[in-house]
Amino acid sequence: MKQHIKLLLPLSIAMLMAGGCSNKAEKMEQELKTFISGWEAKVEPLQKEAAIAYWNASISGKDEDYSKSEKMQVQVSSIYTSKEDFEILKKIKDSGAVKDTLLKRQLEVLYTAYLSNQIDTALLAKRIKMEVEVEKKYSNFRAEVNGNKLSDNEVEEVLKTSVNSDELRAAWEGHKKIGSFVANDVIELVKLRNEIAGSLGFKNYHAMSLELSEQNPDEISKLFDELDLLTRDAFAGLKEEIDTYLSNRLKISKEELIPWHYQNRFFQEAPAIYSVDLDKYYSGQNIEKLTADYYASIGMDINDMLTASDLYEKPGKNQHAYCIDIDNSGDVRILCNIKPNYNWMNTMMHEFGHGVYDKYIDRDLPFSLRNPAHTFTTESIAMIFGRMASNPQWMMDLGLIDEAEKAKIAEDTYRVLRLEQLTFSRWAQVMYRFEKAMYENPDQDLNAVWWDLVERYQMIRRPEGRNEPDWATKIHVATFPCYYHNYLLGELLASQLNHYITANIVKSDDFRYQSFYGNKEAGQFLTNKVFKPGARIYWNDMIENATGEKLTARYYADQFVN
C-alpha cells in the first residue's frame, strides 16, 4: 500500500501541477484574446484612415492633406503608447504560458509594436510632426537648373543623355540643393529618434530599428562585410569598364570623372555602358498593360490594384514610387510617375511585386499577421519581378522582341543586370554604413563620412572642395530610416527564390534567363509558400520552409559575382 502511495503521490502532484499550468495557460490565452479583440477594434479603422490620408497627401502635396496625414499618424501611434496595454502584454509574455502558436506569434508582433512606442507622447507627436514636415519639403522640391524647375525624372534625363560636363554639373548640383534645405531638420530628427531609442533602453535608433524588426545588428554588419568582400574585386573590374566608357563618351580623362558624370544622382543605378539600349524597347509601350499581362500569366490578377493606383506625374505629387496596403484586407495601391522607359518598367514590375505579396496574404490570418514575413521579404519579391525588365526572355514573352533580337542582346542584357546588381550592392553599402554612423554620432562631420564611404565603396571621387550636405539629398535617410539594408537582403532572397523556382519548378539549369511567364505553378509556389503565410512565422523560417535553406548569399554570388 505504501509503495502504491509513494508511486501515486508524485503522479498526483504532477497532475495537479499540470492542471495548474493548463489553467494558467488558458487564463493567459483568454486574456490575450480579449486584448487582441479590443486592439483590432481600435486599430483597423484608424489604420485605414491614416493610410488613405497619407495616400492623398502623397498625390496632392497640399498642406491640408499633409496636416491630416500627420494627425492620423499621431492617432494610430498613440494607441501603442498606452502603458497599461503594454504592461498587459508584458505580463502575458513574461508568463511564458501562451502555447498556441498563432496566439504566441500575435503576442510577439504586438509586444514589439508597443515596446517601440513606449515613449513620451509629446516626443512621439514631435517626431511625427518633424517627419511629415521634412517629407513635405522633399515632395515639393524641384531642382532649379538654368532658370528652369526640373522634376527628379527630368534631372535623371539630363544626367543620362547630356555629354556636356557643364550641363551635367548644373543638373546634379541643382538637385543637391535640397540637401542644405533639409539637412538641419534631418539631424534634429535623428537626435530625436536617438532620444526615443535611448528612453527604451537601446544604444541608438539604428540598433533599435534592426532589433525590433527581428534582425541582429551584428549579424547584419557581418553579412555586409561578407558582401563587401564578395563584390569588391568584381565591382572594381566593372568600374574600370564604366570609367573607360564614360571618359570616351564625354571626351575627358578618367581622372576628371566625378559624380555628375555617372548618369545618376547617386550612382545607385548602373550607367548605360553596353550596346543594348533597353529604353528603346519600352518607348511607346503601354507600361500598365505589360505589367498586368505578365502578372495575369502567372495567375496573379492586378487589375483591381491598377484601378486604385495613381501612376502618372502631376504637380505637387510625391515624385518617387511606393506600394501601400490600405486596410490589410485587399485595398492595395501603387504610386508611380511612369514614363515609357526601362527604369519605369522595372519600377512598375517592382512595385506590383510588393502589391501581389500584400494582396495574396491569407485574409483568414489575424489582422496583426496580415503583413509580409519581413520588410525585406516583400522587397525580394519586388526585386525578382523588377529584374524582368532587362530579361530578354521576358521581353520576348511579352512580345517586345523576337527570337533573333533575344539572341542578339542576351549577353549584353545579362551584363546590364550584373552591372546593375553590383552597382546597387556597392551603393547599399554606403547607405547602410552611413546611417549606422549617423545614428552613432549625428554631431560628427556627416559630409566627410558620406564622401569617405562613397569613395571607398562606390569608388568615385568627391568633387574637389565640396562641403555640402549631399547625404541629406537622399530622401530615404530622412523618411525611411534604417531601412535601406533590406533592399540588399531582398536581392539575396530574390536570387535564392529564382534558383529554387528554376531548379525545382521550371527544372532548368539556366538561372540567368527565366521569366516564369505563363508558369502558374511558379505563381502558386510564391503565393502559397511566400505570400499566404504573411507574418505568421519568423522570416528565416518562412524562407527555409519555401526553399529548404535559410537566407544565404550563395545564390546571389553564383548569379552575379562568380
C-alpha positions in Angstrom: 0.0 0.0 0.0 2.7 2.4 1.0 4.5 1.6 -2.2 1.5 2.5 -4.2 1.1 5.7 -2.3 4.7 6.6 -2.9 4.3 5.9 -6.6 1.0 7.8 -6.8 1.9 10.8 -4.8 4.3 12.3 -7.3 1.9 11.4 -10.1 -0.9 13.2 -8.2 1.3 16.3 -7.7 2.3 16.2 -11.3 -1.3 16.0 -12.3 -2.2 19.0 -10.0 0.8 20.9 -11.4 -0.2 20.1 -15.0 -3.7 21.2 -14.2 -2.4 24.4 -12.7 -0.2 25.1 -15.8 -3.1 24.3 -18.0 -5.4 26.7 -16.1 -2.7 29.4 -16.2 -2.2 28.9 -20.0 -6.0 29.0 -20.6 -6.2 32.2 -18.4 -3.3 33.9 -20.2 -4.5 32.9 -23.6 -8.0 34.1 -22.9 -6.7 37.4 -21.6 -4.6 37.8 -24.8 -7.6 37.0 -27.0 -9.6 39.7 -25.2 -6.7 42.2 -25.6 -6.3 41.4 -29.3 -10.1 41.8 -29.9 -10.0 45.3 -28.3 -6.8 46.2 -30.1 -8.2 45.2 -33.5 -11.4 47.2 -32.9 -9.3 50.4 -32.3 -6.6 49.9 -34.9 -8.3 48.6 -38.0 -10.4 51.7 -38.8 -7.8 54.2 -37.7 -5.0 52.5 -39.7 -7.1 52.6 -42.8 -8.0 56.2 -42.3 -4.3 57.1 -41.8 -3.2 55.2 -44.9 -5.8 57.0 -47.0 -4.7 60.3 -45.6 -1.0 59.5 -46.4 -2.0 58.4 -49.9 -4.0 61.7 -50.5 -1.1 63.8 -49.2 1.4 62.0 -51.5 -0.8 62.7 -54.5 -1.8 66.3 -53.8 1.2 67.7 -51.9 -1.3 70.1 -50.2 -0.6 71.4 -46.7 -4.1 70.4 -45.5 -3.6 66.8 -46.7 -0.2 66.6 -45.0 -1.7 68.0 -41.9 -4.5 65.4 -41.8 -1.9 62.7 -42.5 0.2 63.9 -39.6 -2.9 63.9 -37.3 -3.9 60.4 -38.3 -0.4 59.0 -37.8 -0.4 60.5 -34.3 -3.7 58.9 -33.5 -2.6 55.5 -34.7 0.8 55.7 -32.9 -0.9 56.9 -29.7 -2.6 53.5 -29.4 0.8 51.9 -29.0 1.9 54.4 -26.3 -0.5 53.0 -23.8 1.5 52.0 -20.7 -1.5 50.0 -19.4 -1.8 48.0 -22.6 2.0 47.4 -22.7 2.0 46.1 -19.1 -0.7 43.6 -20.0 1.3 42.3 -23.0 4.5 42.2 -20.9 2.8 40.3 -18.1 1.4 37.7 -20.6 4.8 37.5 -22.4 6.8 37.1 -19.2 4.4 34.3 -18.0 5.5 32.1 -20.8 2.1 30.5 -20.6 0.8 31.1 -24.1 1.4 27.9 -26.1 -1.0 28.3 -29.0 1.4 29.1 -31.9 -0.9 31.6 -33.7 -1.6 33.5 -30.4 2.1 33.4 -29.5 3.1 34.9 -32.8 0.5 37.7 -32.4 1.9 38.3 -28.9 5.4 38.7 -30.3 4.3 41.1 -33.0 2.1 43.2 -30.7 4.7 43.3 -27.9 7.3 44.7 -30.3 4.9 47.3 -31.7 4.1 48.5 -28.3 7.7 48.4 -27.0 8.9 50.7 -29.8 6.2 53.3 -28.8 6.6 53.3 -25.0 7.8 56.9 -25.1 6.6 60.2 -24.0 3.5 61.1 -26.1 4.9 64.6 -26.6 8.1 63.2 -28.1 6.0 60.9 -30.4 3.9 63.8 -31.7 7.0 65.9 -32.2 8.7 63.1 -34.2 5.7 62.6 -36.4 5.3 66.3 -37.0 9.0 66.6 -38.0 8.8 63.6 -40.3 5.7 65.0 -42.0 7.3 68.4 -42.4 10.5 67.1 -43.9 8.7 64.7 -46.3 6.7 67.7 -47.5 9.9 69.6 -48.3 11.2 66.7 -50.3 7.9 66.2 -52.2 7.6 69.9 -53.1 11.2 70.5 -54.0 12.1 70.9 -57.7 15.7 71.4 -58.8 16.4 74.8 -60.4 18.7 74.4 -63.4 19.5 77.4 -65.6 16.3 79.2 -64.5 14.1 76.1 -65.1 12.4 74.0 -62.4 13.1 70.3 -63.1 11.5 67.2 -61.6 13.6 64.3 -60.5 12.7 62.5 -63.7 13.9 65.5 -65.7 17.2 65.7 -63.7 17.8 62.0 -64.4 17.1 62.5 -68.1 19.7 65.3 -68.3 22.3 63.1 -66.4 21.6 60.2 -68.7 21.6 62.0 -72.1 23.9 65.0 -71.9 27.5 64.8 -72.8 28.2 68.4 -71.7 30.0 68.5 -68.4 28.7 71.9 -67.5 25.1 70.8 -68.1 25.7 67.7 -66.1 27.1 69.6 -63.2 24.3 72.1 -63.2 21.6 69.4 -63.1 23.5 67.4 -60.4 24.1 70.5 -58.2 20.6 71.7 -58.8 19.2 68.5 -57.3 21.7 68.6 -54.5 20.4 71.9 -53.2 17.6 70.0 -51.4 20.4 68.9 -49.0 21.0 72.3 -47.5 17.3 72.9 -47.4 16.6 69.8 -45.2 19.9 68.9 -43.5 19.3 70.6 -40.2 15.8 69.2 -40.0 17.2 65.7 -40.6 19.9 66.0 -38.0 17.3 67.2 -35.4 15.1 64.3 -36.4 18.0 61.8 -36.0 18.7 63.2 -32.5 15.0 62.9 -31.5 14.9 59.3 -32.8 18.0 58.5 -30.7 16.4 60.1 -27.7 13.4 57.9 -28.2 15.5 54.8 -28.6 17.6 55.6 -25.5 14.4 56.0 -23.4 13.5 52.4 -24.4 17.0 51.1 -23.4 18.6 50.8 -26.9 22.0 52.1 -27.9 20.6 54.3 -30.7 17.7 54.3 -33.2 19.6 52.3 -35.8 20.2 49.5 -33.4 16.6 49.7 -32.1 15.2 49.5 -35.6 17.1 46.4 -36.5 16.4 44.6 -33.2 12.7 45.4 -33.2 12.4 44.0 -36.8 13.9 40.7 -35.7 17.3 41.4 -37.1 20.6 41.1 -35.1 22.7 44.2 -35.8 26.0 42.3 -35.5 24.7 39.7 -38.0 23.7 42.3 -40.5 27.0 44.0 -40.3 28.8 40.7 -40.7 26.7 40.0 -43.8 27.5 43.4 -45.3 31.2 42.8 -44.6 30.9 39.4 -46.4 29.2 41.0 -49.3 31.8 43.7 -49.5 34.5 41.1 -49.9 32.4 39.1 -52.4 31.7 42.1 -54.6 34.7 44.4 -54.2 37.0 42.9 -56.9 34.2 42.2 -59.4 32.9 45.7 -59.0 36.4 47.2 -59.4 36.7 45.5 -62.7 33.3 46.8 -63.8 34.2 50.3 -62.5 37.2 50.3 -64.8 34.8 49.4 -67.7 32.5 52.2 -66.7 35.3 54.8 -66.4 36.7 53.8 -69.8 33.3 54.1 -71.5 32.4 57.5 -69.8 35.7 59.1 -70.5 35.4 58.2 -74.2 31.8 59.4 -74.3 32.4 62.6 -72.5 35.8 63.2 -74.1 37.6 63.7 -70.8 40.2 61.7 -68.9 39.3 59.1 -66.4 40.9 61.3 -63.7 38.4 64.0 -64.4 35.4 61.8 -63.8 33.4 62.9 -60.8 29.8 62.2 -59.5 27.8 64.1 -62.1 29.3 62.1 -64.9 27.8 58.7 -63.8 24.4 59.2 -65.3 22.5 59.1 -61.9 22.1 61.4 -59.0 23.6 58.9 -56.6 25.3 56.3 -58.8 22.8 53.9 -57.4 21.9 52.7 -60.9 24.3 51.5 -63.5 25.3 53.8 -66.4 24.4 52.6 -69.8 27.8 51.4 -70.9 26.7 48.4 -73.0 25.5 48.5 -76.6 21.9 47.4 -75.7 19.6 50.3 -75.2 16.8 49.0 -73.0 14.8 52.2 -73.2 14.1 51.7 -76.9 12.1 48.5 -76.2 9.7 50.4 -74.0 9.4 53.6 -75.9 5.7 54.0 -76.9 4.7 50.9 -75.0 1.8 50.7 -72.5 3.7 50.0 -69.3 0.5 49.4 -67.4 -0.7 46.7 -69.8 2.7 44.9 -69.9 2.7 44.7 -66.1 -0.9 43.5 -65.9 -0.4 40.9 -68.7 2.7 39.4 -67.1 1.2 39.0 -63.6 -2.0 37.5 -65.1 0.1 34.9 -66.9 1.4 33.6 -63.6 -2.1 33.6 -62.1 -2.0 37.0 -60.3 -4.7 39.5 -61.1 -3.6 43.1 -60.5 -6.5 44.9 -62.3 -8.1 45.9 -59.0 -4.8 47.4 -57.9 -4.3 49.3 -61.2 -7.7 50.8 -60.9 -7.0 52.0 -57.3 -3.5 53.3 -58.1 -2.0 56.7 -59.2 0.6 56.2 -61.8 1.4 59.4 -63.6 3.2 62.7 -62.8 1.2 65.7 -61.5 2.3 68.9 -59.7 2.9 68.6 -56.0 2.8 64.8 -56.2 5.4 62.6 -54.5 8.0 62.0 -57.3 9.0 58.6 -56.1 7.2 55.2 -56.1 5.7 53.0 -53.4 3.1 50.4 -52.7 0.6 50.8 -49.8 -1.7 48.2 -48.3 -4.6 50.5 -47.1 -6.5 48.1 -44.9 -4.8 44.7 -44.7 -8.0 43.4 -46.4 -7.2 43.8 -50.1 -7.1 47.5 -50.8 -3.6 47.7 -52.2 -2.4 50.8 -54.2 0.7 51.8 -56.1 2.1 55.3 -56.5 4.3 55.8 -59.5 5.3 58.6 -62.0 5.7 56.4 -65.1 7.2 57.1 -68.4 7.6 54.6 -71.2 11.2 53.7 -70.5 13.2 50.9 -68.9 13.5 52.4 -65.5 9.7 52.8 -65.0 9.1 49.3 -66.5 11.4 48.0 -63.8 9.7 50.1 -61.2 6.2 49.1 -62.1 7.1 45.4 -62.0 8.9 46.1 -58.7 6.0 47.9 -57.0 3.4 45.5 -58.2 5.6 42.7 -56.8 5.0 44.4 -53.4 1.4 44.6 -54.4 0.8 40.9 -55.2 2.5 40.0 -51.9 0.2 42.2 -50.0 -2.9 41.1 -51.9 -2.4 37.4 -51.6 -1.6 37.2 -47.9 -4.1 34.9 -46.3 -7.0 37.0 -45.3 -8.0 34.4 -42.7 -5.0 35.3 -40.7 -5.5 37.6 -37.7 -5.2 41.3 -38.6 -1.8 41.8 -36.9 -0.3 39.0 -39.1 -1.6 40.1 -42.4 1.8 41.6 -43.3 4.8 40.2 -45.1 7.1 38.0 -43.0 9.6 40.9 -43.0 10.1 44.1 -44.9 12.9 42.6 -46.9 10.9 39.5 -47.9 8.5 41.8 -49.7 11.5 43.6 -51.2 12.8 40.3 -52.6 9.5 39.7 -54.5 9.6 43.2 -55.8 13.2 42.7 -57.0 12.7 39.3 -58.6 10.0 40.8 -60.8 11.8 44.2 -61.3 14.7 42.3 -62.8 12.4 41.0 -65.5 12.5 44.4 -67.3 16.1 43.7 -68.5 15.5 40.0 -69.2 15.3 39.2 -72.9 13.3 36.1 -72.4 10.7 38.1 -70.5 10.8 40.8 -73.3 10.2 38.1 -75.9 7.4 36.5 -73.9 5.7 39.9 -73.7 6.0 40.5 -77.4 8.6 43.3 -77.2 11.3 41.4 -79.2 11.6 38.3 -81.4 13.9 35.3 -81.0 16.6 36.8 -83.2 16.7 40.0 -81.1 16.7 38.0 -77.9 19.8 36.1 -79.2 21.4 39.3 -80.2 21.0 41.1 -76.9 21.0 38.2 -74.4 24.7 38.5 -73.3 24.5 42.3 -73.0 21.3 42.3 -71.1 22.8 39.9 -68.6 25.8 42.1 -68.4 23.5 45.1 -67.8 21.7 43.2 -64.9 25.0 42.1 -63.4 26.3 45.7 -63.6 23.1 47.0 -62.0 23.3 44.4 -59.2 26.9 45.1 -58.3 26.5 48.9 -58.7 23.5 48.8 -56.4 25.2 46.4 -53.9 28.0 48.9 -53.5 25.6 51.8 -53.1 23.7 49.9 -50.5 27.0 49.6 -48.6 27.2 53.4 -48.5 23.6 53.8 -47.2 23.8 51.1 -44.6 27.2 52.3 -43.2 26.3 55.9 -43.4 23.1 55.6 -41.4 24.8 53.4 -38.8 27.5 56.0 -38.4 25.0 58.9 -38.4 22.9 57.4 -35.6 26.0 56.5 -33.6 27.1 60.2 -33.7 24.9 62.8 -35.5 27.3 65.6 -34.5 30.3 64.4 -36.5 31.2 65.7 -39.9 28.5 63.9 -41.8 29.6 65.4 -45.1 33.0 63.8 -44.7 31.5 60.5 -43.6 29.3 60.4 -46.6 32.1 61.1 -49.2 34.5 58.8 -47.5 32.0 56.0 -47.9 31.2 56.9 -51.5 34.9 56.9 -52.4 35.5 53.6 -50.6 32.5 51.6 -51.7 31.4 53.2 -55.0 35.0 54.1 -56.0 34.1 57.6 -57.3 35.9 60.8 -56.3 34.2 63.6 -54.4 34.1 67.0 -56.2 37.2 68.9 -55.1 36.5 71.5 -52.3 32.8 70.4 -52.0 31.5 70.6 -48.4 27.7 70.4 -48.8 25.2 68.0 -47.0 24.9 65.7 -50.0 24.0 62.9 -47.7 20.7 64.7 -47.0 19.6 64.7 -50.6 18.6 61.0 -50.4 15.0 61.0 -49.1 15.3 57.6 -47.5 17.8 59.0 -45.0 15.1 61.2 -43.6 11.8 59.5 -44.2 12.6 55.7 -44.4 15.3 55.5 -41.7 17.4 52.4 -41.2 15.6 50.5 -44.0 18.0 50.5 -46.9 19.9 47.4 -46.0 16.7 45.5 -46.5 16.9 46.2 -50.2 20.2 44.3 -50.4 18.9 41.4 -48.3 15.9 41.4 -50.7 18.3 40.9 -53.6 19.9 37.9 -51.9 16.5 36.3 -51.3 15.4 37.2 -54.9 18.4 35.2 -56.2 17.6 32.3 -53.8 14.0 32.2 -54.9 15.0 32.4 -58.6 17.3 29.5 -58.1 14.7 27.4 -56.3 12.0 28.0 -58.9 14.3 27.5 -61.8 15.7 24.2 -60.5 12.6 22.7 -58.9 9.6 24.1 -60.9 11.0 25.0 -64.3 13.5 22.2 -64.0 16.3 24.1 -65.8 19.9 24.9 -65.0 19.7 28.2 -66.8 19.5 30.6 -63.9 20.0 33.8 -66.0 17.1 34.0 -68.4 14.0 32.7 -66.6 10.9 34.8 -66.9 8.4 32.3 -65.5 5.9 33.8 -68.0 2.8 31.6 -68.2 4.0 29.4 -65.4 1.1 29.3 -63.0 2.9 26.7 -60.9 5.7 29.3 -60.2 3.0 31.8 -59.3 1.3 29.2 -57.0 4.6 28.5 -55.3 5.2 32.1 -54.5 1.6 32.6 -53.4 1.4 29.5 -51.2 4.9 29.4 -49.7 5.8 33.1 -49.5 2.7 35.4 -49.7 0.0 33.4 -47.8 1.9 32.8 -44.6 2.1 36.6 -44.0 3.9 37.3 -40.7 2.6 34.0 -39.2 6.2 32.7 -38.8 9.6 34.2 -38.4 11.1 35.4 -41.7 14.0 32.9 -41.8 11.7 30.0 -41.0 9.5 31.1 -43.9 12.5 31.1 -46.2 13.6 27.7 -45.1 10.1 26.3 -45.5 9.9 27.7 -49.0 13.4 26.9 -50.3 14.8 24.3 -48.0 17.5 26.7 -46.7 17.7 29.8 -44.5 18.8 33.0 -46.2 22.2 32.7 -47.9 24.3 35.0 -50.1 25.5 31.9 -52.1 22.9 32.2 -54.9 23.4 35.9 -55.3 27.2 35.3 -55.7 26.5 32.5 -58.1 24.3 34.7 -60.2 26.2 38.0 -60.3 29.8 37.6 -58.9 31.2 34.2 -59.9 
